[in-house]
Amino acid sequence: MFLSTYEKQLDGKRRLLIPQEFRTAENGAEHGVFCFPSIEADCLEAGGDKLFAEYRAVIESLPFGDPYRSALEASIFGEQKPLSYDAAGRITLPEHLCAEVELSDTVVIYGVGERFQIWNKDKWAAHRAEQRRMAREGLKQFGEMRRQAAVAKAGGAA
């Protein structure tokens, strides 16, 4: 899995050092990654063979000609750029991808399980704050559901 958060420098040639723990066979990313504009957020999404297989399975589960399948094919297959590592473990991000999500000197690489995201540092800070707010809210709701279930179970046992 891709785990943790790293702040890295994007050099003048748009080269980015991918953390060594991300460059593994277990992630399907030992030789390189594929990268495309994220569907869910204003960042780049990247991953290895496992992520590609997961997206492919989702896409192929939809009938051919379905508008959602077409949109996913365009967004994932059509926008995808396979990127190989250089000898130092860096990838070179295409200029148009950097421009689309406003990447410049300092970026944040954010591991989220089967994939990782590459963020503009300032946009990352706002996204992180919103994600933490949502996580707190979700955890609170989950706790309330568990409490209600426990009360109902105790009431049913009486």
TORSE-802155 format. One record per residue (C-alpha): x, y, z. Coordinates in nm, 3 decimals, always signed. Layout:
REM TORSE-802155
<<X,Y,Z>> ...
END
This chain:
REM TORSE-802155
<<+0.000,+0.000,+0.000>> <<+0.099,+0.360,-0.052>> <<+0.112,+0.512,+0.297>> <<+0.221,+0.841,+0.453>> <<+0.272,+1.198,+0.335>> <<+0.591,+1.349,+0.196>> <<+0.687,+1.701,+0.100>> <<+0.918,+1.697,-0.203>> <<+1.081,+1.938,-0.444>> <<+0.983,+1.948,-0.811>> <<+1.292,+2.061,-0.999>> <<+1.307,+2.289,-1.304>> <<+1.278,+1.988,-1.537>> <<+0.962,+1.873,-1.348>> <<+1.144,+1.574,-1.198>> <<+1.004,+1.440,-0.875>> <<+1.167,+1.186,-0.643>> <<+0.914,+0.918,-0.557>> <<+0.964,+0.781,-0.204>> <<+1.153,+0.451,-0.207>> <<+0.877,+0.278,-0.010>> <<+0.639,+0.357,-0.299>> <<+0.867,+0.197,-0.560>> <<+0.794,-0.167,-0.477>> <<+0.672,-0.480,-0.651>> <<+0.403,-0.510,-0.383>> <<+0.256,-0.181,-0.510>> <<+0.306,-0.285,-0.872>> <<+0.526,+0.022,-0.905>> <<+0.879,-0.118,-0.905>> <<+0.955,+0.007,-1.260>> <<+0.738,+0.317,-1.276>> <<+0.392,+0.455,-1.223>> <<+0.106,+0.584,-1.427>> <<-0.031,+0.926,-1.355>> <<-0.343,+1.123,-1.453>> <<-0.554,+1.413,-1.323>> <<-0.756,+1.288,-1.028>> <<-1.129,+1.248,-1.077>> <<-1.208,+1.326,-0.713>> <<-0.974,+1.612,-0.627>> <<-0.761,+1.892,-0.772>> <<-0.438,+1.689,-0.783>> <<-0.264,+1.416,-0.982>> <<-0.338,+1.054,-0.905>> <<-0.070,+0.791,-0.951>> <<-0.012,+0.425,-0.886>> <<+0.126,+0.100,-1.014>> <<-0.011,-0.206,-1.186>> <<-0.248,-0.287,-0.899>> <<-0.426,+0.047,-0.926>> <<-0.448,+0.015,-1.303>> <<-0.603,-0.332,-1.264>> <<-0.854,-0.197,-1.011>> <<-0.964,+0.085,-1.241>> <<-0.978,-0.151,-1.536>> <<-1.207,-0.389,-1.344>> <<-1.440,-0.102,-1.250>> <<-1.454,+0.020,-1.610>> <<-1.507,-0.326,-1.756>> <<-1.789,-0.395,-1.509>> <<-1.995,-0.129,-1.688>> <<-2.160,-0.215,-2.021>> <<-1.988,-0.101,-2.338>> <<-2.141,+0.228,-2.449>> <<-2.257,+0.324,-2.099>> <<-2.192,+0.698,-2.054>> <<-2.023,+0.644,-1.715>> <<-1.793,+0.384,-1.869>> <<-1.706,+0.623,-2.150>> <<-1.633,+0.903,-1.901>> <<-1.408,+0.675,-1.693>> <<-1.228,+0.547,-2.003>> <<-1.160,+0.905,-2.114>> <<-1.054,+1.021,-1.768>> <<-0.835,+0.725,-1.677>> <<-0.716,+0.556,-1.996>> <<-0.715,+0.868,-2.214>> <<-0.547,+1.099,-1.961>> <<-0.299,+0.845,-1.825>> <<+0.075,+0.893,-1.868>> <<+0.306,+0.598,-1.792>> <<+0.617,+0.734,-1.621>> <<+0.940,+0.539,-1.565>> <<+1.191,+0.609,-1.291>> <<+1.535,+0.743,-1.372>> <<+1.843,+0.602,-1.196>> <<+1.772,+0.826,-0.893>> <<+1.408,+0.710,-0.855>> <<+1.257,+1.023,-1.008>> <<+0.972,+1.059,-1.255>> <<+0.937,+1.350,-1.495>> <<+0.588,+1.494,-1.484>> <<+0.449,+1.621,-1.815>> <<+0.420,+1.999,-1.828>> <<+0.046,+1.994,-1.903>> <<-0.025,+1.784,-1.592>> <<+0.176,+2.019,-1.371>> <<-0.008,+2.319,-1.517>> <<-0.350,+2.156,-1.476>> <<-0.312,+2.111,-1.100>> <<-0.075,+2.407,-1.043>> <<+0.232,+2.214,-0.932>> <<+0.546,+2.420,-0.878>> <<+0.850,+2.403,-0.652>> <<+0.720,+2.219,-0.345>> <<+0.464,+1.942,-0.379>> <<+0.303,+1.697,-0.141>> <<+0.296,+1.325,-0.215>> <<+0.009,+1.168,-0.024>> <<-0.028,+0.790,+0.002>> <<-0.389,+0.671,+0.004>> <<-0.384,+0.292,-0.005>> <<-0.382,+0.154,-0.359>> <<-0.280,+0.491,-0.502>> <<-0.098,+0.811,-0.420>> <<-0.172,+1.171,-0.503>> <<+0.056,+1.460,-0.596>> <<-0.066,+1.797,-0.468>> <<+0.011,+2.165,-0.489>> <<+0.131,+2.237,-0.132>> <<-0.126,+2.511,-0.062>> <<-0.418,+2.313,-0.208>> <<-0.306,+2.014,-0.003>> <<-0.334,+2.211,+0.321>> <<-0.696,+2.305,+0.244>> <<-0.781,+1.951,+0.130>> <<-0.625,+1.798,+0.442>> <<-0.826,+2.028,+0.669>> <<-1.151,+1.933,+0.493>> <<-1.067,+1.561,+0.500>> <<-0.995,+1.576,+0.874>> <<-1.325,+1.757,+0.935>> <<-1.513,+1.492,+0.738>> <<-1.329,+1.210,+0.916>> <<-1.422,+1.351,+1.258>> <<-1.785,+1.387,+1.147>> <<-1.793,+1.035,+1.004>> <<-1.637,+0.884,+1.315>> <<-1.889,+1.066,+1.532>> <<-2.179,+0.934,+1.319>> <<-2.036,+0.583,+1.329>> <<-2.007,+0.600,+1.708>> <<-2.367,+0.719,+1.734>> <<-2.489,+0.430,+1.515>> <<-2.299,+0.180,+1.731>> <<-2.440,+0.335,+2.047>> <<-2.795,+0.315,+1.909>> <<-2.742,-0.048,+1.805>> <<-2.612,-0.135,+2.155>> <<-2.912,+0.036,+2.319>> <<-3.154,-0.146,+2.084>> <<-2.982,-0.479,+2.152>> <<-2.994,-0.423,+2.529>> <<-3.361,-0.323,+2.504>> <<-3.444,-0.634,+2.300>> <<-3.273,-0.861,+2.553>> <<-3.486,-0.734,+2.841>> 
END
